[in-house]
Amino acid sequence: MKKETTNEGLFSAADKFVNAFFKGLEKNTANQIIKKAEKAKLPPEALKLMKAIETDREELKKILKDF
C-alpha cells in the first residue's frame, strides 16, 4: 500500500514557528517599554503596575488558550 505524503506536518511546523516568532516580538516589545520606563525614572508605583499588567495579560492568554 502506497503511503500518501502530505504537507500538513510542514505547515504545522511553519505555523508554530510563526506564532512563536510573533509571541517573542510581542513579549520583547513589552519588556523594552518597561525598561525605557525604568530609564525615564517613572514612579515605582507605575513600573510595578506596568509589570503587573504584563503578568496579568500573559495569565489571561493562558486561560483563554484552553477555552
NORTA-V768686 format. One record per residue. PSI is psi as a letter, one per 20 degrees, with the letter a starting at -180 (NA if undefined). NEAR is the number of other C-alpha atoms within 10 Angstrom. Layout:
BEGIN
PSI;NEAR, PSI;NEAR
END
This chain:
BEGIN
p;3, p;4, p;5, p;5, p;7, r;8, j;8, g;9, h;10, g;10, h;11, g;11, g;12, g;12, g;12, g;11, g;12, g;12, g;12, h;12, g;11, h;11, g;12, g;12, g;12, g;12, g;12, h;12, g;12, g;15, h;15, g;12, g;12, g;19, g;13, h;12, h;16, g;14, h;9, i;9, l;11, q;12, q;10, h;11, h;8, g;14, g;16, g;11, g;11, g;17, h;14, g;12, g;12, g;15, g;11, h;12, g;12, g;12, g;12, g;11, g;11, g;11, g;10, h;8, h;8, i;6, NA;6
END
